Amino acid sequence: MEDPYATVDIRNPNAHEAVLEVKIHFVDAYGSPLLDTSNQVVVAAKDELAYRVPAKFQYTDRIAHCEVEPVVRAVR
């Protein structure tokens, strides 16, 4: 609990490097939202990476799981 985080796998199937906006929703055991985050991540062409999303905030101990938007938006 000192350094809480979630790990999200991100893939870029395109032929060019991209900056992708990844949206993650942390929810409690009842499915109620606790925290929504949005992060821009650089992913190389035809590559995949495991991105570590910080989850430290007032209600960290109530997080049951996180939900990731299945399709990300390319920022550039």
N, C-alpha and C positions, 0 to 999 in steps of 0.2 A: 504493500500500500504506500510505500515511500515514493515510488516512481511508477504510478499506474499508467498503463497504455494498452492500446489494441494494435494488432498488426493486420494490415490490409494488403492483399496481393493486387498489384496493378499491372495490367498488360497494355502495351502499345503495339498493335498489329500492323501499324502503318510504316511506310518506307522512310519517314522523317521523324526526327526527335520532336517531342511535343510537350507542352506544358499543359497538364491536365488538372481540372478542378475536381477534387474528390470530396464528396459530402458524406459525413458519418453522423448517425443518430444514436446516441446512447440512451437506453431505456431501462426502466426498473422491471421487477418481476411481473408487474401487472401490465406492462406494455406502455406505460406512461412515459413521455419524453422527459429526460433529465438534462440533456445537453446536445445541441446540434453544432457540428463543426464543419468548416469548409477549409480545405488546404490546397494550395497549388503545388503540384509535384512535377518535376522534370523526369520524363521517361525516354530513354534512347529508342531509336527506331528498332522495331522488331524485338523488343526487350520486355522483360518482366522484372518487377522488383517488389520486395516486401517493405512496405512503408509503415513506420511506427508512428501511431497517432497518440499524442499525450491525452490522458484522461483525468488529469488532476484538477479538481474543482470541489466546491463545497459538499456535494452529495456523492462523491466517488464511491463510498461504501454501499450505496444503494444500486449501483449499476449491475444489471443482470446480464445484459449482452449489448452488442451494438449492431446496427443495421447500416449497410453501405448501399448507396445508390448504385444499381447494377451497371448503369452506363454513365460514363463521365463526360463532361464537356471539355473540349479542347479550348484552352485560353489562347494559345498560339502554337 
